[in-house]
Amino acid sequence: MTGLFNKKVSSFFVALLTLASVQAQQKSHVGKKSNASYNDGRYKLWYKQAAKNWNEALPLGNGFIGGMVFGNVQNERVQLNESTIWAGGPNNTIDSGARPYVNQVRQLLSEKKYVEAQALANSKLGPKGNSGMPYQLAGNLYISFPGADTVSSYYRDLDIANATATVKYTSNGVNYKREFFTSFTKNVLMIRLTSDKPGMINCNLKLQSPLKTSVDINNQKVLVLSGRGSEHEKQKGRIEFSVLTRVKSPGGTNAVDTSGITIANADTAVIYVSIATNFINYHDVSANSITRADSILKEAYKQSFDEMLNENIRYYRAYFDRVKINLGIDSAAKRPTDLRIQKFSTNNDAQLAELYFQYGRYLLICSSQPTSQPANLQGIWNGELKGPWDSKYTININTEMNYWPSEVTRLPELSTPLFNMIKDLSVTGTPTAKIMYGARGWVLHHNTDIWRITGIVDGAFWGLWPTSNAWLCQHLWEHYLYSGDKKFLKQYYPIIKGAAEYYIDVLQKEREHGWLVVSPSISPEHEYIDGKNQVSVTAGATMDNQLVYGLFTDAISAATELHIDKTFADSLASYRSQLPPMQIGKYGQLQEWLEDFDRTDDQHRHVSHLYGLFPGNQISPFTQPRLFAAVKNSLKYRGDVSTGWSMAWKINLWARLLDGNHAYKLIKDQIKPVSTNSGGTYPNLFDAHPPFQIDGNFGCTSGIAEMLLQSHDGAIYLLPALPDEWKSGSISGLMARGGFKVDIKWTNHKISRLVIHSSLGGNCRLRVNQQIIGEFLIAANGKNKNRFYKIMDLKTPIVKNGGENLSPVLAKTWLYDIATRPGKTYTIINGLN
């Protein structure tokens, strides 16, 4: 099936699943005040000036088409992306000569000849063929407006409650308005130009691209830009794309030639833009891009702007409205967004944190639809031929972070592109496992692209990390924990099993203790010997140990849930028992490596060894207090200020450490103007590495959710990390594992209303920082019997500092159980203390 057909089918099923929500929204016409919080500017990014650069432009997207709206008065620019325009073509990067060198590096590491192991890895285990292809742009749509030189009352916004952008201004006594959206249902970019006087729309449109392109017209007055993706690292560009533009101009005229479209004396101009490529999947580029784009455009052109806008808002809100949050609002929210960012660290503009939370959900909806590609390093928005780090899929943290908000903020369908990519990688990674490592199952390293490459990228120093398959499989298991969908689990179990089989075959016995470890590997992008002879390659990095332990545990649990593969599950349990325990080093820190190489002055951006706290569920303040304290010590040593995505990870970690004030301090560190030495936030609320990386946006959204709700440690913990500044507020629609939807309202830091909806039934265990009384509640006793809330059984950690500073001080909590039934809702209002 074509991507467009898949998209329509997906749209149909999403519409069915959310029918009740859609029907409720249909009662209110666009523009009417159907929801005050959506129409008072609460969820608008707005500015008093046009964008000076790409990081001030405003993003629109539908999972396929991405548009960046600049809002320049005289020469509007909409920068265009399409999710399948990448350089190169189908290929893989398997190193057929790697296996003997892998074995030699293993031997050197076992002999503790670290410098020699690094030197051999650097020379013999680099990328083969290429280091992956860059995600590229389609080009730009320019709209020039002659005579628009004297302007007043300029206004530009992005309304994330409706997925629209607007530009308004007054010129020569005429009020002009531009409206933009990307249609989820018709897969086109739509623009409407209007004024408050008839016949005043005069402008010229042209399409431009830095890629190799040609411009033509067809017999339907359609402007056609045809192009091809670049050759890159000797990989011939195989992607062909077409951008088609057509105009409706009531009351005026439009003329089309190869220089563009000229609109004259129109009352209104409606611009339709379709983009399509020849991409079918990672090994097939045989489609016809012009036929696809033309078919999309013809279908969309049948509808009016208003019809499509209403349809689009209904579709979008079926996702966006699932979670509502209110952290309070004050006069700071009346300022333009760029000024709010500048002032956020020094005032109590809690609503900006609320906006940032919902902005992350907006970006995920707009960059990852059920039949699209997964959100890449920049989501779907890239303004360069070769974006930062090629805008690929960096799978040693960044790709995973993109999807951290998916389950908890009730956007699970939007993880489907990630799941599809994991399925692809399990195929392309099978020969990689066999040829490079002599193993069953499948493997890839720290990076991939649209062609699903699985070999080493960017050299051994960063790229020799073969553990991303375990991390990706965690997302599969987490989806099951939230949804209880056994059909999904059955479909993806062979992929989880394949990853586990890979580790059964490649784990190496470490000499000193006899532990089984991953070798060679690295602790992502970090080195344990600095200076003249930098060394990153290692055996038994803590993150690898945690990932493999988690993978084996999840595979055992999955087999148990499906009542299959008992012999295999038993063998995994045996292998798991031989993995290294976590170790607490001489500084009271969680060790990052098998040996105690950590430094207290190390402020590296990656905190990979803390994976076990988040997004893993291996370190608990209640069952593993010493490990919990060691993580806190490690995080203190690393410091707060870092690149944007790193600060976002730390927000989640401090939330899991139950320190809401520290988590909120990091939110303030992240939402600040960008500096050259650390991350921050651009005027359009894009996260800065710098430059722009979208993972920081998604990570911060996840972190705010973790501050308000956690469900990984045997219970649903309500308001586990509420900061002092969020004195009163509410959130509705967050999801907890086990299929529980949770609404919370709090006043003076105490819960005043609680609603639990159970989709799967079963015991609902609540952990709260206060006593609560309700007819459904009983005091909890023993282990939680709900199978989605099993606590991972860990090995006793090795402690090397005598246990100093390893006794965390925890707030008093109370545990309650509710015996729930599927489809029932439980509300507790009165008797909260």
RANOR-V676255 format. One record per pair of residues at least 4 apart in sequence whose ideal C-beta (glycine too) atoms are under 6 Angstrom apart, sorted by the first residue. I is the first residue (numbers start at 1). J is the second residue. If there is no record, write none. Layout:
i: {I | I}
j: {J | J}
This chain:
i: {1 | 1 | 6 | 7 | 10 | 10 | 11 | 18 | 18 | 21 | 22 | 22 | 25 | 25 | 28 | 28 | 30 | 30 | 33 | 36 | 37 | 38 | 43 | 43 | 43 | 44 | 44 | 45 | 45 | 45 | 46 | 46 | 46 | 47 | 47 | 48 | 50 | 50 | 51 | 51 | 51 | 51 | 52 | 54 | 55 | 56 | 56 | 57 | 57 | 57 | 58 | 58 | 58 | 58 | 59 | 59 | 60 | 60 | 60 | 60 | 61 | 61 | 61 | 61 | 61 | 62 | 62 | 63 | 63 | 63 | 64 | 64 | 64 | 65 | 65 | 65 | 65 | 66 | 66 | 66 | 67 | 67 | 67 | 68 | 68 | 69 | 69 | 69 | 70 | 71 | 71 | 72 | 73 | 73 | 73 | 74 | 74 | 75 | 76 | 77 | 77 | 78 | 79 | 79 | 80 | 80 | 81 | 81 | 81 | 81 | 81 | 82 | 82 | 83 | 83 | 83 | 84 | 84 | 85 | 85 | 85 | 85 | 85 | 86 | 86 | 86 | 86 | 86 | 87 | 87 | 87 | 87 | 87 | 87 | 87 | 88 | 88 | 88 | 89 | 90 | 90 | 91 | 91 | 92 | 92 | 93 | 93 | 93 | 93 | 94 | 94 | 94 | 94 | 95 | 95 | 95 | 96 | 98 | 98 | 98 | 99 | 99 | 101 | 101 | 104 | 105 | 105 | 105 | 105 | 106 | 106 | 108 | 108 | 108 | 109 | 109 | 109 | 110 | 113 | 114 | 115 | 115 | 117 | 118 | 118 | 120 | 121 | 121 | 121 | 121 | 122 | 125 | 125 | 126 | 127 | 127 | 127 | 128 | 130 | 130 | 131 | 131 | 132 | 132 | 132 | 132 | 132 | 133 | 133 | 134 | 134 | 135 | 135 | 135 | 135 | 136 | 136 | 137 | 138 | 138 | 139 | 139 | 140 | 141 | 142 | 143 | 143 | 144 | 145 | 148 | 151 | 151 | 152 | 153 | 154 | 155 | 156 | 157 | 158 | 159 | 160 | 160 | 162 | 163 | 163 | 164 | 165 | 166 | 167 | 168 | 169 | 170 | 174 | 174 | 174 | 175 | 176 | 177 | 178 | 179 | 180 | 181 | 181 | 182 | 183 | 183 | 183 | 184 | 184 | 185 | 185 | 186 | 187 | 188 | 188 | 188 | 188 | 189 | 191 | 192 | 192 | 193 | 193 | 194 | 195 | 198 | 199 | 201 | 201 | 202 | 203 | 204 | 204 | 205 | 205 | 206 | 207 | 207 | 209 | 209 | 210 | 211 | 212 | 213 | 213 | 214 | 215 | 215 | 216 | 217 | 217 | 218 | 221 | 222 | 222 | 223 | 223 | 223 | 224 | 225 | 226 | 227 | 228 | 228 | 229 | 229 | 230 | 231 | 231 | 238 | 239 | 240 | 240 | 241 | 241 | 242 | 242 | 242 | 242 | 243 | 244 | 244 | 244 | 245 | 246 | 247 | 247 | 247 | 247 | 248 | 249 | 249 | 249 | 249 | 250 | 250 | 251 | 251 | 252 | 252 | 252 | 253 | 254 | 254 | 255 | 256 | 263 | 270 | 272 | 272 | 272 | 274 | 274 | 274 | 276 | 276 | 276 | 277 | 278 | 278 | 278 | 279 | 280 | 280 | 282 | 282 | 282 | 290 | 297 | 303 | 303 | 305 | 308 | 313 | 316 | 317 | 319 | 322 | 322 | 323 | 323 | 323 | 324 | 325 | 325 | 325 | 326 | 326 | 327 | 327 | 327 | 327 | 328 | 328 | 329 | 329 | 332 | 332 | 333 | 335 | 335 | 338 | 340 | 340 | 341 | 342 | 343 | 344 | 344 | 344 | 345 | 345 | 348 | 350 | 350 | 353 | 355 | 356 | 357 | 357 | 359 | 360 | 360 | 360 | 360 | 361 | 363 | 363 | 363 | 364 | 364 | 364 | 367 | 367 | 367 | 368 | 368 | 368 | 370 | 370 | 372 | 373 | 374 | 374 | 374 | 375 | 375 | 376 | 376 | 377 | 377 | 377 | 377 | 377 | 378 | 378 | 378 | 378 | 379 | 382 | 382 | 387 | 388 | 392 | 392 | 393 | 393 | 394 | 394 | 395 | 395 | 395 | 396 | 396 | 396 | 397 | 398 | 400 | 401 | 401 | 401 | 402 | 402 | 403 | 403 | 404 | 405 | 405 | 405 | 405 | 406 | 406 | 406 | 406 | 407 | 407 | 408 | 408 | 408 | 409 | 410 | 410 | 415 | 422 | 424 | 425 | 425 | 425 | 426 | 426 | 426 | 428 | 428 | 429 | 429 | 429 | 429 | 430 | 431 | 432 | 432 | 432 | 433 | 433 | 433 | 433 | 433 | 433 | 437 | 439 | 439 | 439 | 440 | 440 | 441 | 441 | 441 | 441 | 442 | 443 | 443 | 443 | 444 | 444 | 444 | 445 | 445 | 445 | 445 | 446 | 446 | 447 | 448 | 448 | 449 | 456 | 457 | 458 | 458 | 459 | 460 | 461 | 462 | 464 | 464 | 464 | 465 | 465 | 465 | 467 | 467 | 469 | 470 | 470 | 470 | 470 | 471 | 473 | 473 | 473 | 476 | 477 | 479 | 480 | 481 | 481 | 482 | 482 | 484 | 484 | 489 | 489 | 490 | 493 | 493 | 496 | 496 | 499 | 500 | 500 | 500 | 503 | 503 | 504 | 507 | 508 | 508 | 509 | 510 | 510 | 510 | 515 | 516 | 516 | 517 | 517 | 518 | 519 | 520 | 521 | 521 | 522 | 522 | 523 | 523 | 523 | 523 | 524 | 524 | 525 | 526 | 526 | 527 | 527 | 527 | 528 | 528 | 529 | 538 | 540 | 540 | 541 | 542 | 542 | 542 | 543 | 543 | 543 | 545 | 545 | 546 | 546 | 546 | 546 | 549 | 550 | 552 | 552 | 553 | 555 | 556 | 556 | 559 | 559 | 559 | 565 | 572 | 581 | 581 | 581 | 582 | 582 | 583 | 583 | 584 | 584 | 584 | 585 | 585 | 585 | 585 | 585 | 586 | 586 | 586 | 587 | 588 | 588 | 588 | 588 | 589 | 589 | 589 | 589 | 590 | 590 | 590 | 590 | 591 | 592 | 592 | 593 | 600 | 603 | 603 | 605 | 605 | 605 | 607 | 610 | 610 | 611 | 612 | 612 | 612 | 613 | 613 | 613 | 613 | 614 | 614 | 614 | 617 | 618 | 618 | 619 | 619 | 619 | 619 | 620 | 620 | 621 | 621 | 621 | 621 | 624 | 625 | 626 | 627 | 628 | 629 | 629 | 632 | 635 | 640 | 640 | 641 | 641 | 642 | 642 | 643 | 643 | 644 | 644 | 644 | 644 | 644 | 645 | 645 | 645 | 645 | 647 | 647 | 647 | 647 | 648 | 648 | 648 | 649 | 650 | 651 | 651 | 651 | 651 | 651 | 652 | 652 | 652 | 654 | 654 | 654 | 655 | 655 | 655 | 655 | 655 | 658 | 658 | 660 | 660 | 660 | 660 | 661 | 661 | 663 | 663 | 664 | 670 | 671 | 672 | 673 | 674 | 674 | 674 | 674 | 679 | 680 | 681 | 682 | 682 | 686 | 687 | 687 | 689 | 695 | 706 | 707 | 708 | 709 | 709 | 710 | 710 | 711 | 711 | 711 | 714 | 714 | 714 | 715 | 715 | 716 | 716 | 717 | 718 | 718 | 722 | 728 | 730 | 731 | 732 | 734 | 735 | 736 | 736 | 737 | 738 | 738 | 739 | 739 | 740 | 740 | 740 | 741 | 742 | 743 | 744 | 745 | 745 | 746 | 747 | 750 | 751 | 752 | 753 | 754 | 755 | 756 | 756 | 757 | 758 | 758 | 760 | 761 | 761 | 761 | 762 | 763 | 763 | 763 | 764 | 764 | 765 | 765 | 765 | 766 | 767 | 767 | 768 | 768 | 769 | 769 | 770 | 771 | 771 | 772 | 773 | 774 | 776 | 776 | 777 | 778 | 780 | 780 | 780 | 784 | 799 | 818}
j: {5 | 6 | 371 | 371 | 370 | 371 | 185 | 22 | 318 | 318 | 314 | 318 | 314 | 317 | 32 | 34 | 310 | 313 | 39 | 40 | 42 | 161 | 160 | 161 | 358 | 157 | 159 | 158 | 337 | 685 | 157 | 336 | 337 | 156 | 336 | 336 | 71 | 72 | 56 | 57 | 70 | 71 | 56 | 383 | 682 | 683 | 684 | 68 | 69 | 70 | 69 | 158 | 165 | 684 | 68 | 381 | 67 | 165 | 180 | 182 | 66 | 182 | 366 | 367 | 380 | 182 | 184 | 368 | 369 | 372 | 83 | 187 | 372 | 82 | 182 | 189 | 275 | 81 | 380 | 381 | 78 | 182 | 189 | 79 | 381 | 78 | 165 | 180 | 77 | 156 | 167 | 76 | 148 | 151 | 169 | 145 | 148 | 144 | 143 | 140 | 142 | 141 | 140 | 383 | 138 | 139 | 137 | 138 | 380 | 381 | 382 | 138 | 275 | 372 | 373 | 380 | 277 | 279 | 136 | 138 | 229 | 239 | 241 | 133 | 135 | 229 | 239 | 450 | 133 | 134 | 136 | 229 | 230 | 232 | 237 | 133 | 232 | 235 | 238 | 283 | 451 | 235 | 451 | 428 | 453 | 128 | 129 | 453 | 455 | 431 | 432 | 435 | 455 | 128 | 436 | 455 | 435 | 102 | 125 | 436 | 436 | 438 | 124 | 125 | 120 | 117 | 120 | 121 | 520 | 508 | 519 | 113 | 116 | 117 | 117 | 519 | 539 | 511 | 117 | 535 | 533 | 535 | 537 | 535 | 537 | 124 | 125 | 460 | 464 | 537 | 460 | 460 | 464 | 459 | 131 | 456 | 457 | 455 | 233 | 235 | 457 | 458 | 392 | 447 | 449 | 453 | 457 | 232 | 449 | 386 | 390 | 376 | 382 | 387 | 391 | 229 | 385 | 382 | 243 | 275 | 208 | 209 | 208 | 207 | 206 | 203 | 205 | 204 | 203 | 171 | 169 | 171 | 170 | 170 | 169 | 168 | 167 | 166 | 165 | 164 | 359 | 362 | 313 | 181 | 316 | 181 | 180 | 179 | 178 | 177 | 176 | 175 | 195 | 197 | 200 | 196 | 195 | 194 | 193 | 192 | 191 | 190 | 312 | 189 | 188 | 308 | 312 | 312 | 315 | 311 | 315 | 300 | 296 | 272 | 273 | 274 | 300 | 273 | 271 | 270 | 305 | 201 | 269 | 268 | 200 | 267 | 265 | 266 | 269 | 264 | 263 | 260 | 262 | 260 | 261 | 260 | 225 | 243 | 213 | 227 | 385 | 227 | 228 | 225 | 227 | 226 | 225 | 258 | 224 | 223 | 256 | 222 | 256 | 244 | 246 | 245 | 256 | 261 | 244 | 243 | 242 | 241 | 237 | 240 | 237 | 239 | 237 | 236 | 237 | 285 | 277 | 278 | 289 | 277 | 289 | 276 | 289 | 290 | 293 | 275 | 274 | 293 | 297 | 273 | 272 | 254 | 261 | 269 | 271 | 270 | 254 | 263 | 266 | 269 | 267 | 268 | 266 | 267 | 264 | 265 | 266 | 264 | 261 | 263 | 262 | 261 | 269 | 305 | 297 | 300 | 301 | 293 | 296 | 297 | 289 | 292 | 293 | 289 | 285 | 287 | 289 | 285 | 284 | 287 | 424 | 451 | 452 | 294 | 301 | 307 | 308 | 309 | 312 | 317 | 320 | 321 | 365 | 410 | 733 | 409 | 410 | 733 | 732 | 354 | 357 | 731 | 729 | 730 | 350 | 354 | 726 | 729 | 350 | 729 | 333 | 351 | 347 | 349 | 351 | 339 | 340 | 683 | 349 | 352 | 681 | 673 | 347 | 349 | 352 | 671 | 668 | 672 | 725 | 725 | 726 | 667 | 359 | 671 | 701 | 704 | 685 | 405 | 697 | 698 | 701 | 409 | 367 | 379 | 697 | 368 | 411 | 414 | 375 | 379 | 380 | 375 | 414 | 417 | 413 | 416 | 417 | 417 | 417 | 418 | 421 | 379 | 402 | 391 | 393 | 389 | 391 | 394 | 398 | 693 | 382 | 387 | 391 | 694 | 694 | 387 | 391 | 391 | 691 | 447 | 449 | 399 | 448 | 398 | 447 | 399 | 446 | 468 | 446 | 465 | 524 | 401 | 695 | 471 | 695 | 698 | 699 | 695 | 698 | 415 | 418 | 702 | 409 | 698 | 701 | 702 | 411 | 412 | 414 | 415 | 412 | 482 | 705 | 734 | 735 | 705 | 733 | 735 | 419 | 472 | 452 | 429 | 444 | 452 | 442 | 495 | 498 | 452 | 454 | 442 | 443 | 444 | 454 | 442 | 435 | 436 | 443 | 454 | 437 | 439 | 441 | 442 | 443 | 502 | 506 | 502 | 505 | 506 | 501 | 505 | 498 | 499 | 501 | 502 | 498 | 466 | 469 | 502 | 448 | 454 | 468 | 456 | 463 | 465 | 466 | 463 | 465 | 457 | 452 | 453 | 453 | 463 | 463 | 462 | 463 | 463 | 464 | 536 | 525 | 520 | 522 | 537 | 521 | 522 | 524 | 544 | 547 | 499 | 499 | 547 | 548 | 551 | 547 | 496 | 499 | 551 | 492 | 554 | 483 | 489 | 737 | 788 | 735 | 737 | 739 | 760 | 493 | 558 | 562 | 497 | 558 | 555 | 558 | 551 | 551 | 555 | 572 | 507 | 548 | 575 | 516 | 517 | 519 | 514 | 515 | 517 | 540 | 580 | 578 | 579 | 539 | 540 | 544 | 539 | 537 | 541 | 544 | 536 | 537 | 541 | 543 | 592 | 608 | 606 | 608 | 606 | 604 | 606 | 534 | 535 | 536 | 593 | 597 | 535 | 593 | 580 | 594 | 593 | 591 | 592 | 609 | 608 | 609 | 611 | 579 | 580 | 611 | 612 | 616 | 618 | 579 | 616 | 572 | 576 | 792 | 572 | 569 | 572 | 564 | 565 | 569 | 569 | 576 | 795 | 797 | 798 | 627 | 797 | 591 | 798 | 630 | 797 | 799 | 589 | 591 | 596 | 598 | 800 | 596 | 800 | 801 | 600 | 633 | 801 | 804 | 805 | 598 | 630 | 633 | 634 | 609 | 630 | 631 | 634 | 596 | 598 | 609 | 597 | 637 | 638 | 639 | 642 | 643 | 646 | 638 | 631 | 653 | 616 | 616 | 618 | 619 | 619 | 631 | 653 | 656 | 652 | 653 | 656 | 712 | 792 | 794 | 624 | 627 | 628 | 631 | 624 | 713 | 625 | 628 | 808 | 810 | 628 | 808 | 806 | 797 | 808 | 806 | 808 | 657 | 653 | 666 | 669 | 669 | 678 | 646 | 647 | 679 | 689 | 679 | 687 | 688 | 689 | 696 | 693 | 695 | 696 | 699 | 666 | 669 | 670 | 679 | 696 | 699 | 700 | 699 | 666 | 663 | 666 | 667 | 700 | 703 | 702 | 703 | 706 | 659 | 662 | 663 | 663 | 703 | 706 | 707 | 721 | 720 | 721 | 707 | 721 | 722 | 723 | 723 | 724 | 707 | 721 | 723 | 700 | 681 | 680 | 680 | 680 | 682 | 688 | 690 | 688 | 688 | 685 | 686 | 688 | 692 | 696 | 697 | 693 | 699 | 710 | 721 | 731 | 734 | 742 | 717 | 720 | 716 | 736 | 737 | 784 | 789 | 791 | 765 | 767 | 736 | 766 | 767 | 744 | 768 | 726 | 747 | 745 | 744 | 743 | 742 | 741 | 740 | 742 | 788 | 786 | 788 | 759 | 760 | 756 | 758 | 764 | 757 | 756 | 755 | 754 | 752 | 753 | 751 | 752 | 770 | 832 | 832 | 829 | 828 | 827 | 764 | 826 | 825 | 820 | 824 | 822 | 820 | 821 | 822 | 786 | 785 | 786 | 817 | 818 | 820 | 780 | 784 | 817 | 816 | 813 | 815 | 772 | 814 | 811 | 813 | 833 | 814 | 833 | 832 | 831 | 828 | 818 | 826 | 816 | 817 | 815 | 816 | 817 | 789 | 803 | 826}
